[in-house]
Amino acid sequence: MTQVLERPVALTAPHARTKRKRLGLGKPIPYGRALGPLLLIVVWSAASATGALDPRILSAPWTVLQTGIELTRSGKLPESVLMSLQRAALGFLFGAVAGTALAIAAGLSRIGEALIDGTVQVKRAIPSLGLIPLLILWLGIGEPFKVVVIALGVAVIMYLQTYTALTGIDSRYVELAEVVGLSRAQFIRKVVFPGALPGFFLGLRLGVTGSWLFLIVLEQINATSGIGYLMFQAQNYGQTDVIIVGLVVYGLFGFLSDAVLRLVERRALSWRRTLSG
């Protein structure tokens, strides 16, 4: 009898372990997110070397690299990068703080929701870039104007993601909190805020990407400095290599800022298991 009972256990346990190992996407590939851009550079280089790509349409990677080095040595690129970084960072900071504060006020209070959510939804329907003529009349075309446009776009993104996360807590957690007798303050601190963190970090990642997108447009419309202005000047002289340098810088900043936020998110939410983790 003992042998009969032991055999199913010996057979089912390894089977269960095997099924569990097959779940998910497997181990992360080191520097996996860099493989796509590297492949694109390889294809670009091959097309340029074989003459399949006309340099008047798109300069070769080595030409772009040489141009970037020359612009760095002359001081034009570092100066433009610092100016663009300042605009994007200020706009992102102000927008993230404002959007998060509005989301908390609307997500934790019915009065706040009534006063704030409808207004933000109306703003959501109006593109931030559509406010440029009005903001120019109010603020001129100086730095405050650019920072405000970026902040408005980021604030809407942060509000939508954080508000949705705050109000989307599973009802089972609400019932459990009532059963164990948590006060409202304890419920918000121990259940609502931790549960909303994934949505908050998603808002940060979308917001930092949005800040760069808004910056690209602003610096090519009304600017006398920055990466976008450098690209606009290059357009007038047909310098595709300078334009590509600017695009590469924008892309690197967007990629690196998102990578930093992903790292912070992974550490802050180490308790949460995901398919990609």
TIKOL-846457 format. One record per residue (C-alpha): residue number from 1; x, y, z. Coordinates in Angstrom, 1 decimal. Example, Ala and Ser with C-alpha at 12.3 -4.5 7.8 and 13.67 -1.06 7.14 Angstrom:
residues 2
resi: 1; xx: 12.3; yy: -4.5; zz: 7.8 $
resi: 2; xx: 13.7; yy: -1.1; zz: 7.1 $
end
This chain:
residues 277
resi: 1; xx: 0.0; yy: 0.0; zz: 0.0 $
resi: 2; xx: 2.8; yy: 2.4; zz: 0.8 $
resi: 3; xx: 4.5; yy: 1.8; zz: -2.6 $
resi: 4; xx: 1.2; yy: 2.4; zz: -4.4 $
resi: 5; xx: 0.7; yy: 5.8; zz: -2.6 $
resi: 6; xx: 4.2; yy: 7.0; zz: -3.2 $
resi: 7; xx: 4.2; yy: 6.5; zz: -7.0 $
resi: 8; xx: 1.7; yy: 9.2; zz: -7.9 $
resi: 9; xx: 3.5; yy: 11.7; zz: -5.7 $
resi: 10; xx: 6.8; yy: 10.9; zz: -7.4 $
resi: 11; xx: 5.2; yy: 11.3; zz: -10.8 $
resi: 12; xx: 3.1; yy: 14.4; zz: -10.3 $
resi: 13; xx: 5.7; yy: 16.6; zz: -8.5 $
resi: 14; xx: 8.2; yy: 16.8; zz: -11.3 $
resi: 15; xx: 5.4; yy: 17.4; zz: -13.8 $
resi: 16; xx: 4.1; yy: 20.3; zz: -11.8 $
resi: 17; xx: 7.6; yy: 21.8; zz: -11.5 $
resi: 18; xx: 8.1; yy: 21.4; zz: -15.2 $
resi: 19; xx: 4.8; yy: 23.2; zz: -16.0 $
resi: 20; xx: 5.7; yy: 26.1; zz: -13.7 $
resi: 21; xx: 9.1; yy: 26.6; zz: -15.3 $
resi: 22; xx: 7.4; yy: 27.0; zz: -18.7 $
resi: 23; xx: 5.3; yy: 30.0; zz: -17.6 $
resi: 24; xx: 6.4; yy: 33.5; zz: -18.3 $
resi: 25; xx: 8.8; yy: 34.8; zz: -21.0 $
resi: 26; xx: 12.0; yy: 33.2; zz: -19.6 $
resi: 27; xx: 15.1; yy: 34.9; zz: -18.4 $
resi: 28; xx: 15.7; yy: 38.6; zz: -19.5 $
resi: 29; xx: 18.3; yy: 39.0; zz: -22.2 $
resi: 30; xx: 21.2; yy: 41.2; zz: -21.1 $
resi: 31; xx: 20.9; yy: 44.6; zz: -22.8 $
resi: 32; xx: 18.1; yy: 43.1; zz: -24.8 $
resi: 33; xx: 16.4; yy: 46.4; zz: -25.5 $
resi: 34; xx: 19.6; yy: 47.6; zz: -27.2 $
resi: 35; xx: 19.5; yy: 44.8; zz: -29.8 $
resi: 36; xx: 16.8; yy: 46.5; zz: -32.0 $
resi: 37; xx: 18.7; yy: 49.8; zz: -32.3 $
resi: 38; xx: 21.9; yy: 48.0; zz: -33.0 $
resi: 39; xx: 20.3; yy: 45.9; zz: -35.7 $
resi: 40; xx: 19.0; yy: 49.1; zz: -37.3 $
resi: 41; xx: 22.5; yy: 50.6; zz: -37.3 $
resi: 42; xx: 23.9; yy: 47.5; zz: -38.9 $
resi: 43; xx: 21.3; yy: 47.6; zz: -41.7 $
resi: 44; xx: 21.9; yy: 51.4; zz: -42.1 $
resi: 45; xx: 25.7; yy: 50.9; zz: -42.3 $
resi: 46; xx: 25.4; yy: 48.1; zz: -44.9 $
resi: 47; xx: 23.0; yy: 50.1; zz: -47.1 $
resi: 48; xx: 25.4; yy: 53.1; zz: -46.9 $
resi: 49; xx: 28.5; yy: 51.0; zz: -47.6 $
resi: 50; xx: 27.0; yy: 49.3; zz: -50.7 $
resi: 51; xx: 25.7; yy: 52.6; zz: -52.1 $
resi: 52; xx: 22.0; yy: 51.4; zz: -51.8 $
resi: 53; xx: 21.4; yy: 54.5; zz: -49.7 $
resi: 54; xx: 22.0; yy: 57.9; zz: -51.2 $
resi: 55; xx: 24.0; yy: 60.1; zz: -48.8 $
resi: 56; xx: 22.0; yy: 63.1; zz: -49.9 $
resi: 57; xx: 18.9; yy: 61.4; zz: -48.5 $
resi: 58; xx: 20.5; yy: 59.9; zz: -45.4 $
resi: 59; xx: 24.1; yy: 60.3; zz: -44.4 $
resi: 60; xx: 26.2; yy: 57.3; zz: -43.5 $
resi: 61; xx: 26.6; yy: 56.4; zz: -39.8 $
resi: 62; xx: 30.4; yy: 57.2; zz: -39.9 $
resi: 63; xx: 29.6; yy: 60.6; zz: -41.4 $
resi: 64; xx: 27.1; yy: 61.3; zz: -38.7 $
resi: 65; xx: 29.6; yy: 60.2; zz: -36.0 $
resi: 66; xx: 32.2; yy: 62.5; zz: -37.4 $
resi: 67; xx: 29.8; yy: 65.4; zz: -37.5 $
resi: 68; xx: 28.8; yy: 64.7; zz: -33.9 $
resi: 69; xx: 32.5; yy: 64.8; zz: -32.9 $
resi: 70; xx: 33.0; yy: 68.1; zz: -34.7 $
resi: 71; xx: 29.9; yy: 69.7; zz: -33.2 $
resi: 72; xx: 31.1; yy: 68.6; zz: -29.8 $
resi: 73; xx: 34.5; yy: 70.0; zz: -30.2 $
resi: 74; xx: 33.1; yy: 73.3; zz: -31.4 $
resi: 75; xx: 30.8; yy: 73.5; zz: -28.4 $
resi: 76; xx: 27.6; yy: 73.8; zz: -30.4 $
resi: 77; xx: 26.3; yy: 70.3; zz: -29.4 $
resi: 78; xx: 27.0; yy: 70.5; zz: -25.7 $
resi: 79; xx: 25.4; yy: 73.9; zz: -25.5 $
resi: 80; xx: 22.3; yy: 72.8; zz: -27.3 $
resi: 81; xx: 22.1; yy: 69.6; zz: -25.3 $
resi: 82; xx: 22.2; yy: 71.5; zz: -22.0 $
resi: 83; xx: 19.5; yy: 73.9; zz: -23.1 $
resi: 84; xx: 17.2; yy: 71.1; zz: -24.3 $
resi: 85; xx: 17.8; yy: 69.1; zz: -21.1 $
resi: 86; xx: 16.9; yy: 72.1; zz: -18.9 $
resi: 87; xx: 13.6; yy: 72.7; zz: -20.8 $
resi: 88; xx: 12.6; yy: 69.0; zz: -20.8 $
resi: 89; xx: 13.6; yy: 68.5; zz: -17.1 $
resi: 90; xx: 11.7; yy: 71.6; zz: -15.8 $
resi: 91; xx: 8.6; yy: 70.8; zz: -17.9 $
resi: 92; xx: 8.6; yy: 67.2; zz: -16.8 $
resi: 93; xx: 9.1; yy: 68.1; zz: -13.1 $
resi: 94; xx: 6.3; yy: 70.7; zz: -13.0 $
resi: 95; xx: 4.0; yy: 68.5; zz: -15.0 $
resi: 96; xx: 4.6; yy: 65.4; zz: -13.0 $
resi: 97; xx: 4.0; yy: 67.2; zz: -9.7 $
resi: 98; xx: 0.9; yy: 68.9; zz: -10.9 $
resi: 99; xx: -0.6; yy: 65.9; zz: -12.5 $
resi: 100; xx: 0.0; yy: 63.6; zz: -9.5 $
resi: 101; xx: -1.4; yy: 66.2; zz: -7.1 $
resi: 102; xx: -4.6; yy: 66.6; zz: -9.2 $
resi: 103; xx: -4.9; yy: 62.8; zz: -9.5 $
resi: 104; xx: -4.6; yy: 62.3; zz: -5.7 $
resi: 105; xx: -7.2; yy: 65.0; zz: -5.1 $
resi: 106; xx: -9.6; yy: 63.6; zz: -7.6 $
resi: 107; xx: -9.0; yy: 60.0; zz: -6.8 $
resi: 108; xx: -9.4; yy: 60.2; zz: -3.1 $
resi: 109; xx: -12.3; yy: 62.7; zz: -2.8 $
resi: 110; xx: -15.7; yy: 62.8; zz: -4.5 $
resi: 111; xx: -15.6; yy: 66.6; zz: -4.3 $
resi: 112; xx: -12.2; yy: 66.7; zz: -5.9 $
resi: 113; xx: -13.3; yy: 64.3; zz: -8.6 $
resi: 114; xx: -16.3; yy: 66.5; zz: -9.4 $
resi: 115; xx: -14.2; yy: 69.7; zz: -9.6 $
resi: 116; xx: -11.1; yy: 68.3; zz: -11.3 $
resi: 117; xx: -11.8; yy: 65.3; zz: -13.5 $
resi: 118; xx: -14.2; yy: 67.0; zz: -15.9 $
resi: 119; xx: -11.8; yy: 69.9; zz: -16.4 $
resi: 120; xx: -8.8; yy: 67.6; zz: -17.1 $
resi: 121; xx: -10.9; yy: 65.6; zz: -19.5 $
resi: 122; xx: -11.7; yy: 68.7; zz: -21.4 $
resi: 123; xx: -8.0; yy: 69.7; zz: -21.5 $
resi: 124; xx: -7.2; yy: 66.1; zz: -22.7 $
resi: 125; xx: -9.4; yy: 66.8; zz: -25.8 $
resi: 126; xx: -7.4; yy: 69.9; zz: -26.5 $
resi: 127; xx: -3.9; yy: 69.1; zz: -27.7 $
resi: 128; xx: -1.2; yy: 71.0; zz: -25.7 $
resi: 129; xx: 0.4; yy: 72.1; zz: -29.0 $
resi: 130; xx: -3.0; yy: 73.6; zz: -30.0 $
resi: 131; xx: -2.6; yy: 76.1; zz: -27.1 $
resi: 132; xx: 0.7; yy: 77.5; zz: -28.5 $
resi: 133; xx: -0.9; yy: 80.6; zz: -30.1 $
resi: 134; xx: -2.7; yy: 81.5; zz: -26.9 $
resi: 135; xx: 0.3; yy: 80.8; zz: -24.6 $
resi: 136; xx: 2.5; yy: 82.9; zz: -26.9 $
resi: 137; xx: 0.2; yy: 85.8; zz: -26.4 $
resi: 138; xx: 0.3; yy: 85.3; zz: -22.6 $
resi: 139; xx: 3.9; yy: 84.3; zz: -22.0 $
resi: 140; xx: 5.8; yy: 85.4; zz: -25.2 $
resi: 141; xx: 8.2; yy: 83.0; zz: -26.9 $
resi: 142; xx: 10.8; yy: 82.8; zz: -24.0 $
resi: 143; xx: 11.7; yy: 79.9; zz: -21.8 $
resi: 144; xx: 8.6; yy: 80.0; zz: -19.6 $
resi: 145; xx: 6.4; yy: 79.4; zz: -22.6 $
resi: 146; xx: 8.3; yy: 76.3; zz: -23.6 $
resi: 147; xx: 8.3; yy: 74.9; zz: -20.1 $
resi: 148; xx: 4.6; yy: 75.5; zz: -19.6 $
resi: 149; xx: 3.7; yy: 73.7; zz: -22.9 $
resi: 150; xx: 5.7; yy: 70.6; zz: -21.9 $
resi: 151; xx: 4.3; yy: 70.7; zz: -18.3 $
resi: 152; xx: 0.7; yy: 70.8; zz: -19.6 $
resi: 153; xx: 1.2; yy: 67.8; zz: -21.7 $
resi: 154; xx: 3.0; yy: 65.8; zz: -19.0 $
resi: 155; xx: 0.4; yy: 66.8; zz: -16.4 $
resi: 156; xx: -2.4; yy: 65.3; zz: -18.4 $
resi: 157; xx: -0.5; yy: 62.0; zz: -18.9 $
resi: 158; xx: 0.4; yy: 61.8; zz: -15.2 $
resi: 159; xx: -3.2; yy: 62.6; zz: -14.1 $
resi: 160; xx: -4.8; yy: 60.0; zz: -16.3 $
resi: 161; xx: -2.5; yy: 57.2; zz: -15.3 $
resi: 162; xx: -2.4; yy: 57.9; zz: -11.6 $
resi: 163; xx: -6.1; yy: 58.7; zz: -11.3 $
resi: 164; xx: -7.0; yy: 55.4; zz: -13.1 $
resi: 165; xx: -4.6; yy: 53.5; zz: -10.8 $
resi: 166; xx: -6.1; yy: 55.1; zz: -7.6 $
resi: 167; xx: -9.7; yy: 54.4; zz: -8.6 $
resi: 168; xx: -9.0; yy: 51.0; zz: -10.0 $
resi: 169; xx: -8.3; yy: 49.2; zz: -6.7 $
resi: 170; xx: -9.8; yy: 45.7; zz: -6.7 $
resi: 171; xx: -13.0; yy: 45.6; zz: -4.6 $
resi: 172; xx: -11.8; yy: 42.5; zz: -2.8 $
resi: 173; xx: -9.1; yy: 44.6; zz: -1.2 $
resi: 174; xx: -11.7; yy: 47.1; zz: -0.1 $
resi: 175; xx: -13.8; yy: 44.3; zz: 1.5 $
resi: 176; xx: -10.7; yy: 42.8; zz: 3.2 $
resi: 177; xx: -9.8; yy: 46.2; zz: 4.6 $
resi: 178; xx: -13.3; yy: 46.6; zz: 6.0 $
resi: 179; xx: -13.1; yy: 43.1; zz: 7.6 $
resi: 180; xx: -9.8; yy: 43.7; zz: 9.4 $
resi: 181; xx: -11.0; yy: 47.1; zz: 10.5 $
resi: 182; xx: -8.6; yy: 49.5; zz: 8.8 $
resi: 183; xx: -9.4; yy: 53.2; zz: 9.1 $
resi: 184; xx: -9.6; yy: 55.3; zz: 5.9 $
resi: 185; xx: -6.1; yy: 56.7; zz: 6.4 $
resi: 186; xx: -4.7; yy: 53.2; zz: 6.9 $
resi: 187; xx: -6.5; yy: 51.9; zz: 3.9 $
resi: 188; xx: -5.2; yy: 54.7; zz: 1.7 $
resi: 189; xx: -1.6; yy: 54.3; zz: 3.1 $
resi: 190; xx: -1.4; yy: 50.5; zz: 3.1 $
resi: 191; xx: -3.7; yy: 49.5; zz: 0.2 $
resi: 192; xx: -4.5; yy: 52.4; zz: -2.2 $
resi: 193; xx: -1.1; yy: 54.0; zz: -2.6 $
resi: 194; xx: 0.9; yy: 50.7; zz: -3.0 $
resi: 195; xx: -1.7; yy: 49.4; zz: -5.4 $
resi: 196; xx: -1.5; yy: 52.6; zz: -7.5 $
resi: 197; xx: 2.3; yy: 52.6; zz: -7.8 $
resi: 198; xx: 2.4; yy: 50.5; zz: -11.1 $
resi: 199; xx: 0.1; yy: 53.0; zz: -12.7 $
resi: 200; xx: 2.1; yy: 55.9; zz: -11.3 $
resi: 201; xx: 5.4; yy: 54.6; zz: -12.7 $
resi: 202; xx: 3.7; yy: 54.0; zz: -16.1 $
resi: 203; xx: 2.6; yy: 57.6; zz: -16.0 $
resi: 204; xx: 6.2; yy: 58.7; zz: -15.3 $
resi: 205; xx: 7.5; yy: 56.7; zz: -18.2 $
resi: 206; xx: 4.9; yy: 58.0; zz: -20.6 $
resi: 207; xx: 5.4; yy: 61.5; zz: -19.3 $
resi: 208; xx: 9.1; yy: 61.6; zz: -19.7 $
resi: 209; xx: 8.7; yy: 60.4; zz: -23.3 $
resi: 210; xx: 6.0; yy: 63.0; zz: -23.9 $
resi: 211; xx: 8.3; yy: 65.7; zz: -22.6 $
resi: 212; xx: 10.8; yy: 64.9; zz: -25.3 $
resi: 213; xx: 8.1; yy: 64.8; zz: -28.0 $
resi: 214; xx: 6.8; yy: 68.2; zz: -27.0 $
resi: 215; xx: 10.3; yy: 69.6; zz: -26.8 $
resi: 216; xx: 11.1; yy: 68.5; zz: -30.4 $
resi: 217; xx: 8.2; yy: 70.4; zz: -31.8 $
resi: 218; xx: 8.7; yy: 73.5; zz: -29.7 $
resi: 219; xx: 12.4; yy: 73.8; zz: -30.5 $
resi: 220; xx: 11.6; yy: 73.7; zz: -34.2 $
resi: 221; xx: 8.8; yy: 76.3; zz: -34.0 $
resi: 222; xx: 9.9; yy: 79.0; zz: -31.7 $
resi: 223; xx: 13.5; yy: 78.7; zz: -30.4 $
resi: 224; xx: 16.9; yy: 80.3; zz: -30.9 $
resi: 225; xx: 18.8; yy: 77.5; zz: -29.1 $
resi: 226; xx: 18.6; yy: 73.8; zz: -28.3 $
resi: 227; xx: 18.9; yy: 70.6; zz: -30.4 $
resi: 228; xx: 15.7; yy: 71.4; zz: -32.3 $
resi: 229; xx: 17.0; yy: 74.8; zz: -33.4 $
resi: 230; xx: 20.3; yy: 73.2; zz: -34.5 $
resi: 231; xx: 18.3; yy: 70.8; zz: -36.6 $
resi: 232; xx: 16.2; yy: 73.5; zz: -38.1 $
resi: 233; xx: 19.3; yy: 75.5; zz: -39.1 $
resi: 234; xx: 20.7; yy: 72.3; zz: -40.7 $
resi: 235; xx: 17.5; yy: 71.9; zz: -42.7 $
resi: 236; xx: 18.0; yy: 75.2; zz: -44.3 $
resi: 237; xx: 21.5; yy: 74.1; zz: -45.6 $
resi: 238; xx: 20.5; yy: 70.5; zz: -46.4 $
resi: 239; xx: 22.8; yy: 69.1; zz: -43.8 $
resi: 240; xx: 21.2; yy: 65.7; zz: -43.2 $
resi: 241; xx: 24.2; yy: 64.6; zz: -41.0 $
resi: 242; xx: 23.5; yy: 67.3; zz: -38.5 $
resi: 243; xx: 19.7; yy: 66.5; zz: -38.5 $
resi: 244; xx: 20.6; yy: 62.8; zz: -37.8 $
resi: 245; xx: 22.9; yy: 63.9; zz: -34.9 $
resi: 246; xx: 20.0; yy: 65.8; zz: -33.3 $
resi: 247; xx: 17.6; yy: 62.8; zz: -33.8 $
resi: 248; xx: 20.2; yy: 60.5; zz: -32.3 $
resi: 249; xx: 20.6; yy: 62.7; zz: -29.2 $
resi: 250; xx: 16.8; yy: 63.0; zz: -28.8 $
resi: 251; xx: 16.5; yy: 59.2; zz: -29.1 $
resi: 252; xx: 19.3; yy: 58.5; zz: -26.6 $
resi: 253; xx: 17.8; yy: 60.9; zz: -24.0 $
resi: 254; xx: 14.4; yy: 59.2; zz: -24.4 $
resi: 255; xx: 15.9; yy: 55.7; zz: -24.2 $
resi: 256; xx: 18.1; yy: 56.4; zz: -21.2 $
resi: 257; xx: 15.5; yy: 58.3; zz: -19.2 $
resi: 258; xx: 13.0; yy: 55.5; zz: -19.8 $
resi: 259; xx: 15.7; yy: 52.9; zz: -18.7 $
resi: 260; xx: 16.4; yy: 54.9; zz: -15.5 $
resi: 261; xx: 12.7; yy: 54.9; zz: -14.6 $
resi: 262; xx: 12.4; yy: 51.2; zz: -15.4 $
resi: 263; xx: 15.2; yy: 50.5; zz: -13.0 $
resi: 264; xx: 13.6; yy: 52.6; zz: -10.3 $
resi: 265; xx: 10.3; yy: 51.0; zz: -10.9 $
resi: 266; xx: 11.8; yy: 47.5; zz: -10.7 $
resi: 267; xx: 13.4; yy: 48.2; zz: -7.4 $
resi: 268; xx: 10.3; yy: 50.0; zz: -5.9 $
resi: 269; xx: 8.0; yy: 47.2; zz: -7.1 $
resi: 270; xx: 10.3; yy: 44.3; zz: -6.3 $
resi: 271; xx: 7.4; yy: 42.6; zz: -4.6 $
resi: 272; xx: 5.4; yy: 42.4; zz: -7.9 $
resi: 273; xx: 6.0; yy: 39.5; zz: -10.3 $
resi: 274; xx: 5.4; yy: 40.1; zz: -14.0 $
resi: 275; xx: 5.9; yy: 38.1; zz: -17.1 $
resi: 276; xx: 8.9; yy: 40.3; zz: -18.2 $
resi: 277; xx: 10.5; yy: 40.3; zz: -14.8 $
end
